[in-house]
Amino acid sequence: MSENIRQGLTFDDVLLVPRRSNIQSRRDVDTSTKLSKGLKISVPIISANMDTVTEAPMAIEMARLGGIGLIHRFMSIQQQVSEVLKVKRSESIVIEQPCTISARATVKDAKELLESRNIGGILVTDAEVLKGILTTRDVLFEDDLGRRVSEVMTSKKDLVTATEGTNIEEARRILHKNKVEKLPIVDKDGKLRGLITSQDILKRQRYPFASKDKKGRLRLGASVGVKSDFLQRTSALVEAGADLILVDIAHAHSENSINAITKIRAKFDSVELMAGNVATADGTRDLIDAGVDAVKVGVGSGSICITRQVTGSGVPQLTAIMDCVAAAIDKEIPIVADGGIQSSADLTKALAAGASTVMVGSLLAGTDESPGFPILRNGGRFKVTRGMASLGAALGRREREQGGEDVEEDLTEVVPEGVEALVPYRGRTSEVIARLIGGVRSGMSYCGAKTLVELQSNSIFMRVTESGRKESLPHDVNPVE
């Protein structure tokens, strides 16, 4: 037993001391940051890899807003790859592998493909040669499902196409001049080599700070575990286009975690690799030595996490962030603060303490883009969230991966470290992110910081008493009914 028991602090225990500031407007501050050693994003927020938070719709929205989403692993490899592909195919400079169908296929085949991909048109090819295009309008009222696609499609002679090498500005002019929405790219032999759409061009204008790769596709991450299929899952996710792999385990400062990281790094040398969760400097150093490009910090700090109650282990989140940042700073490895974020004030404090990004779960679980549907309870609208170490999450994973086989026997070995809960319905993700980033921008201005690096260097934390915390809340007034 240690003779000197350390004191741990969390966000509510401190305030940032206001500093002299020359910032004229919140728009003057820059919130861009490093996600990992090799990736940068415009907004320092990650949507959590939870099955009630991040699947394709959330990852798409987060990337468009300048942040990033991490697809959870509580599904089969094929399902997770499908979610990654949905994000990667949602927009691009040039869609290199557009959806195609054979001219000999049937209308039934076409309708099923249009519905499964949730798209409005398919390019028709024969041995890669472009033959035409089939849209939902072409088959909407077609009752003969056995007809060939070649009989109902718009022929190539009526299509507007462009040659390889056409840039976005040239494509925009062609689309505008011909009043079309899709521009197939063909080579000199007439073979299909890509597709540019008007929607992708409009999205580039609407979301100028979106997180995108070199091909103009939205960025996203995806998580893997540390047992059984982690190498196979990583391989499939990297091939599908995931920009970052998260090695996800509740206690990452363990041999299982370090072994998985080492094997992934050896096989996938160039992939951006994040791992977590840890809460100590030693844990951070060991993950960095194993080869990670970012470290996720937080043990027991999440709103639906009961690790500290079940195991007695954990570190208050502000102290955990500071300790881990101190261990990672010389290696220039970014720290991700995961857990305990209840407001933009907490987010600002986490960034001021040295975190490069902050992972958000429950605040996004109640949005339109999170999985599941709103439910009514006592006159209010809510959505369900749950910790990924909860019994419900364990049951859900086994049902999705095994079809429910041997579920009861497997669950006898599960000791839940998370709970299921209801969170208020919060509308669109964009509205939540706007409020959070608005608060961060204001917080940066109070600290006289135009960048997150300046925020971290300018910040002075003051410990507050219980009376100080009460003073920070509305007090001595009667609420308006």
URWOGI-V228119 format. One record per backbone hydrogen bond with DSSP energy under -0.5 kcal/mol. CO is the residue of the C=O (numbers start at 1). NH is the residue of the N-H. E is the energy in kcal/mol with one decimal. If there is no record, write none. Layout:
co,nh,e
CO,NH,E
CO,NH,E
This chain:
co,nh,e
3,5,-0.7
4,6,-0.6
6,8,-0.5
9,318,-0.6
9,319,-2.2
10,13,-1.7
11,14,-1.4
13,464,-2.4
15,462,-2.7
22,24,-0.5
25,28,-1.9
26,29,-1.4
29,31,-0.5
30,452,-0.5
33,35,-0.5
33,41,-2.5
36,39,-0.6
39,35,-1.9
39,36,-1.4
41,33,-2.8
43,45,-1.7
44,358,-2.2
45,68,-1.4
46,360,-3.0
47,70,-1.5
48,50,-2.2
50,53,-1.9
50,54,-2.0
53,55,-0.7
54,72,-1.5
55,58,-0.5
55,59,-2.3
56,60,-2.7
57,61,-2.0
58,62,-2.9
59,63,-2.1
60,64,-2.1
61,65,-1.7
62,67,-2.3
63,66,-1.1
63,211,-2.9
66,42,-1.0
66,43,-2.3
68,47,-2.1
69,71,-0.6
69,221,-2.6
71,223,-2.3
73,75,-2.3
76,80,-2.4
77,81,-2.7
78,82,-2.1
79,83,-1.8
80,84,-2.1
81,85,-2.7
82,86,-2.0
83,87,-1.5
84,88,-2.5
85,89,-2.3
87,90,-1.1
91,218,-0.5
94,96,-0.9
95,98,-0.6
95,195,-1.0
99,123,-1.9
101,125,-2.1
102,105,-1.4
103,150,-1.9
105,149,-2.9
106,110,-2.1
107,111,-2.8
108,112,-2.2
109,113,-2.1
110,114,-2.8
111,115,-2.3
112,116,-2.5
113,117,-2.1
114,118,-0.8
114,119,-1.7
120,136,-1.9
122,134,-3.1
123,101,-1.8
124,131,-3.4
124,132,-1.4
125,103,-1.1
126,129,-1.6
128,192,-3.1
129,126,-1.9
131,156,-2.1
132,124,-2.9
133,154,-3.0
134,122,-3.2
135,138,-0.9
135,139,-0.8
136,140,-1.1
139,142,-1.0
141,143,-0.7
143,145,-1.4
144,147,-1.5
145,108,-2.2
147,107,-1.9
148,151,-1.3
148,152,-0.6
149,152,-1.2
149,153,-1.8
153,155,-0.6
154,133,-2.2
155,158,-1.5
156,159,-2.1
159,161,-0.6
160,184,-0.7
162,186,-2.6
163,166,-1.5
167,171,-2.6
168,172,-2.6
169,173,-1.9
170,174,-2.1
171,175,-2.8
172,176,-2.4
173,177,-2.7
174,178,-2.2
175,179,-0.8
175,180,-1.6
181,198,-2.7
183,196,-2.0
184,162,-2.2
184,186,-0.5
185,193,-3.6
185,194,-1.0
186,164,-1.0
187,190,-2.0
190,130,-2.3
191,187,-2.0
194,185,-2.8
195,95,-3.1
196,183,-3.0
197,201,-1.4
198,202,-2.4
199,203,-2.4
200,204,-1.6
201,205,-1.3
202,206,-2.4
203,207,-2.6
207,210,-1.5
210,212,-0.8
211,219,-2.6
213,216,-2.0
215,93,-2.2
215,94,-0.7
217,213,-2.8
220,243,-2.2
220,244,-0.9
221,71,-2.8
222,246,-2.4
224,248,-3.1
227,230,-0.8
229,233,-3.1
230,234,-2.3
231,235,-2.4
232,236,-2.1
233,237,-2.4
234,238,-2.7
235,239,-2.2
236,240,-1.7
237,241,-0.8
237,242,-2.4
238,241,-0.9
243,272,-0.6
244,222,-2.0
245,247,-0.6
245,274,-2.9
246,224,-2.8
246,248,-0.9
247,249,-0.6
247,276,-1.8
250,252,-0.6
252,254,-2.0
254,258,-2.5
255,259,-2.7
256,260,-2.0
257,261,-2.7
258,262,-2.4
259,263,-2.0
260,264,-2.6
261,265,-2.9
262,266,-2.0
263,267,-1.7
264,268,-3.0
268,271,-0.8
272,245,-2.6
273,293,-4.2
273,294,-1.0
274,247,-3.1
275,296,-3.1
276,249,-2.3
277,252,-2.7
277,253,-0.5
278,298,-2.6
280,284,-2.0
281,285,-2.7
282,286,-2.3
283,287,-1.9
284,288,-2.2
285,289,-2.6
286,290,-1.3
287,291,-0.7
287,292,-1.6
288,291,-1.0
293,37,-1.1
293,334,-0.7
294,275,-1.6
295,336,-3.1
296,277,-0.6
296,278,-1.8
297,338,-3.1
299,315,-0.8
302,305,-1.5
304,419,-2.3
306,310,-2.5
307,311,-3.3
307,312,-0.6
307,313,-0.6
308,312,-1.2
316,320,-2.3
317,321,-2.6
318,322,-2.2
319,323,-2.6
320,324,-2.3
321,325,-2.7
322,326,-2.0
323,327,-1.2
324,328,-1.4
325,329,-2.0
328,331,-0.6
328,332,-0.6
328,333,-1.7
329,332,-0.9
332,334,-0.6
334,295,-2.1
335,337,-0.6
335,356,-2.4
335,357,-1.4
336,297,-3.5
336,338,-0.7
337,339,-0.6
337,359,-2.9
340,342,-0.8
343,347,-1.8
344,348,-2.5
345,349,-2.3
346,350,-2.4
347,351,-2.1
348,352,-2.7
349,353,-1.9
350,355,-1.9
351,354,-1.4
357,337,-2.5
358,46,-2.5
359,339,-0.9
360,48,-2.5
361,364,-1.5
361,365,-1.3
362,366,-0.6
364,367,-1.7
366,426,-3.1
366,427,-0.7
367,370,-0.9
369,58,-0.5
375,382,-2.6
377,380,-2.0
380,377,-2.6
381,425,-2.5
382,375,-3.2
383,423,-2.9
385,421,-3.1
387,390,-2.0
389,417,-2.3
389,418,-0.7
390,394,-1.9
391,395,-2.5
392,396,-2.7
393,397,-2.3
394,398,-2.0
395,399,-2.2
396,400,-2.0
397,401,-2.4
398,402,-2.6
398,404,-1.0
399,403,-1.1
402,405,-1.2
404,407,-1.3
406,410,-2.1
407,411,-2.3
408,412,-0.7
409,412,-0.7
410,413,-1.6
411,414,-1.3
414,416,-0.6
417,306,-2.4
417,307,-0.6
419,387,-1.9
421,385,-2.9
423,383,-2.5
427,368,-2.4
428,431,-0.6
428,432,-1.4
429,433,-2.8
430,434,-2.1
431,435,-1.8
432,436,-2.4
433,437,-3.0
434,438,-2.1
435,439,-2.0
436,440,-2.0
437,441,-2.7
438,442,-2.0
439,443,-2.6
440,444,-2.7
441,445,-1.9
442,446,-2.0
443,447,-1.1
444,449,-2.9
445,448,-1.2
446,19,-3.3
450,30,-3.6
451,455,-2.1
452,456,-2.1
453,457,-1.7
454,458,-2.6
455,459,-1.5
460,17,-2.9
462,15,-1.9
465,469,-2.2
466,470,-2.0
467,471,-2.2
468,472,-1.1
469,473,-0.5
470,473,-1.2
477,479,-0.5
